[in-house]
Amino acid sequence: MQEILTAVTYPIVWLICGYLLKIESGLAKLLISLTAAILVYVLIGIKRSQKENNEDNED
C-alpha cells in the first residue's frame, strides 16, 4: 500500500505542477514530484511505526 500511494503521488503532483501551478521547468516539476512522493512514503512509514509501537505497548 505504501509503495502504491508513493507511485500514484508522483504523477499527480507532476500534473498539478504543470497545469495548476503552470511550472514549465521539467527539473522543477521533477524535484517537486519526487519530494512529494518521498514525503508520502516517509509519513506512511512513521504512521505505521507509531501504530506498531502502540500495539506493542498495549500487550
Backbone as JSON, one array per atom type, in Angstrom:
{
  "sequence": "MQEILTAVTYPIVWLICGYLLKIESGLAKLLISLTAAILVYVLIGIKRSQKENNEDNED",
  "N": [[0.82, -1.2, 0.0], [1.9, 1.23, 0.78], [3.88, 1.68, -1.16], [2.32, 1.84, -3.44], [0.79, 4.16, -3.04], [2.86, 6.0, -3.04], [3.79, 5.75, -5.67], [1.57, 6.66, -7.05], [1.37, 9.25, -6.17], [3.49, 10.65, -7.37], [2.93, 11.09, -10.3], [0.55, 12.56, -10.01], [1.26, 14.89, -8.59], [3.04, 15.88, -10.45], [1.31, 16.54, -12.57], [-0.25, 18.48, -11.27], [1.67, 20.44, -10.84], [2.25, 21.1, -13.49], [-0.22, 21.88, -14.73], [-1.92, 23.3, -12.89], [-0.22, 24.94, -11.3], [1.33, 25.99, -13.27], [4.05, 25.5, -13.83], [6.81, 25.4, -15.85], [9.33, 24.37, -16.06], [11.01, 21.39, -16.4], [12.83, 20.23, -14.66], [12.21, 21.43, -12.21], [9.59, 20.49, -11.82], [10.16, 17.78, -11.65], [11.77, 17.63, -9.31], [9.99, 18.61, -7.35], [7.89, 16.75, -7.55], [9.2, 14.31, -6.94], [10.04, 14.88, -4.34], [7.57, 15.14, -3.04], [6.57, 12.53, -3.37], [8.47, 11.02, -1.92], [8.08, 12.15, 0.59], [5.44, 11.33, 1.16], [5.89, 8.56, 1.33], [7.62, 8.42, 3.55], [6.04, 9.58, 5.6], [3.91, 7.75, 5.76], [5.33, 5.52, 6.6], [6.22, 6.39, 9.12], [3.77, 6.7, 10.43], [2.87, 4.05, 10.38], [4.84, 2.84, 11.94], [4.45, 4.08, 14.44], [1.93, 3.12, 15.01], [2.44, 0.37, 15.28], [4.1, 0.46, 17.53], [2.31, 1.39, 19.47], [0.54, -0.77, 19.55], [2.25, -2.74, 20.56], [2.78, -1.72, 23.09], [0.31, -1.95, 24.31], [0.01, -4.65, 24.71]],
  "CA": [[0.0, 0.0, 0.0], [2.8, 2.38, 0.9], [4.54, 1.88, -2.44], [1.31, 2.23, -4.43], [0.49, 5.58, -2.82], [4.03, 6.76, -3.47], [3.8, 5.73, -7.13], [0.45, 7.47, -7.54], [1.64, 10.64, -5.79], [4.42, 11.28, -8.31], [2.29, 11.71, -11.48], [-0.47, 13.54, -9.62], [1.94, 16.15, -8.28], [3.6, 16.36, -11.72], [0.22, 17.19, -13.28], [-0.61, 19.69, -10.53], [2.71, 21.44, -11.13], [2.17, 21.51, -14.88], [-1.47, 22.52, -15.15], [-2.47, 24.26, -11.92], [0.79, 25.92, -10.89], [1.93, 26.5, -14.51], [5.51, 25.38, -13.79], [7.23, 24.88, -17.14], [10.63, 23.73, -15.93], [10.94, 19.97, -16.15], [13.62, 19.93, -13.47], [11.45, 21.86, -11.04], [8.5, 19.53, -11.64], [10.77, 16.52, -11.21], [12.18, 17.75, -7.91], [8.8, 18.75, -6.51], [7.17, 15.47, -7.57], [9.97, 13.31, -6.19], [9.99, 15.26, -2.93], [6.24, 14.8, -2.54], [6.46, 11.07, -3.31], [9.29, 10.57, -0.8], [7.41, 12.61, 1.8], [4.32, 10.42, 1.39], [6.46, 7.29, 1.75], [8.16, 8.57, 4.91], [4.94, 9.82, 6.53], [3.19, 6.48, 5.96], [6.21, 4.68, 7.41], [6.19, 6.89, 10.5], [2.46, 6.37, 10.98], [2.83, 2.6, 10.59], [5.74, 2.55, 13.05], [3.78, 4.51, 15.67], [0.82, 2.2, 15.23], [3.02, -0.87, 15.79], [4.57, 0.72, 18.89], [1.14, 1.46, 20.33], [0.03, -2.12, 19.73], [3.19, -3.45, 21.42], [2.63, -1.2, 24.45], [-0.96, -2.42, 24.87], [0.12, -6.07, 25.06]],
  "C": [[0.87, 1.26, 0.0], [3.44, 2.7, -0.45], [3.55, 2.35, -3.51], [0.98, 3.72, -4.27], [1.64, 6.47, -3.25], [4.07, 6.85, -4.99], [2.69, 6.6, -7.72], [0.69, 8.95, -7.26], [2.48, 11.35, -6.84], [3.71, 11.87, -9.53], [1.22, 12.74, -11.13], [0.17, 14.88, -9.34], [2.55, 16.74, -9.55], [2.52, 17.12, -12.5], [-0.23, 18.48, -12.59], [0.39, 20.79, -10.83], [2.56, 21.98, -12.55], [0.93, 22.32, -15.21], [-2.0, 23.56, -14.17], [-1.47, 25.34, -11.55], [1.54, 26.54, -12.06], [3.46, 26.52, -14.44], [5.95, 24.73, -15.09], [8.55, 24.13, -17.06], [10.47, 22.25, -15.57], [11.7, 19.57, -14.89], [12.87, 20.3, -12.2], [10.3, 20.9, -10.76], [9.02, 18.2, -11.13], [11.11, 16.57, -9.72], [10.98, 17.85, -6.97], [8.05, 17.43, -6.42], [7.89, 14.4, -6.77], [9.94, 13.61, -4.69], [8.63, 14.89, -2.32], [6.08, 13.29, -2.39], [7.26, 10.51, -2.13], [8.64, 10.96, 0.52], [6.23, 11.7, 2.15], [4.82, 9.09, 1.92], [6.93, 7.34, 3.21], [7.02, 8.76, 5.92], [4.14, 8.54, 6.79], [4.02, 5.54, 6.81], [6.21, 5.09, 8.87], [4.87, 6.51, 11.17], [2.36, 4.88, 11.29], [3.7, 2.21, 11.8], [5.1, 2.93, 14.39], [2.64, 3.57, 16.01], [1.33, 0.88, 15.8], [3.51, -0.7, 17.22], [3.41, 0.78, 19.87], [0.55, 0.08, 20.58], [0.93, -2.95, 20.65], [3.03, -3.01, 22.87], [1.34, -1.69, 25.1], [-0.87, -3.87, 25.31], [0.85, -6.29, 26.33]]
}
